[in-house]
Amino acid sequence: MRSRYSAYALSHFEYVFNTYANQQRANLTVRDLADSSQSTIWVKLDIHQSPASDNNVGQVEFSAFYIVDNDLYEMRELSDFILEQGLWRYTSGDIITNSRIRVLKRNDACPCDSGKKYKKCCGAN
């Protein structure tokens, strides 16, 4: 899960594409992934639970925090993974919540927990 999040944050969409299960890749392109994240700044990931996997199937519940147009959002999801060819691959996810938390002001603490002001960190243009 962390590697998928990091790939989204760094715009490494080919990696994200390759972490999808084979069945999901049939209906998806790298361009689709890039287009869906075009104006998104990913700032933080919190893993809530990652229960032990069973029978080559696993789940991860997480919150990903992101910024769009100076608005901070939290997307909380329960993701399903399967083990394919020795690698964990994403199959699907149920979004528990996807909500705006607040508008970020220039002098607010950056939500990525860097200790810097937003304007000097993730809000820098």
ZIPECOR-V125107 format. One record per backbone hydrogen bond with DSSP energy under -1.0 kcal/mol. NH is the residue of the N-H (numbers start at 0). CO is the residue of the C=O. If there is no record, write none. Layout:
BEGIN
nh = <NH/NH>
co = <CO/CO>
END
This chain:
BEGIN
nh = <4/5/6/7/8/9/10/11/12/15/16/17/18/19/20/24/26/27/32/33/34/35/37/39/40/42/43/45/47/48/53/56/57/59/60/61/62/63/64/65/66/67/70/71/72/73/74/75/76/77/78/79/80/81/82/83/86/88/89/90/91/93/95/96/98/100/101/103/107/109/112/117/118/119/120/122/123>
co = <0/1/2/3/4/5/7/6/10/11/12/13/15/16/89/20/23/24/28/29/30/31/34/36/66/64/64/62/60/60/56/53/80/78/48/76/45/74/43/72/40/70/67/101/65/98/63/96/61/93/59/91/57/88/55/86/83/81/18/79/79/77/75/75/73/71/71/69/104/115/109/107/105/116/117/117/120>
END
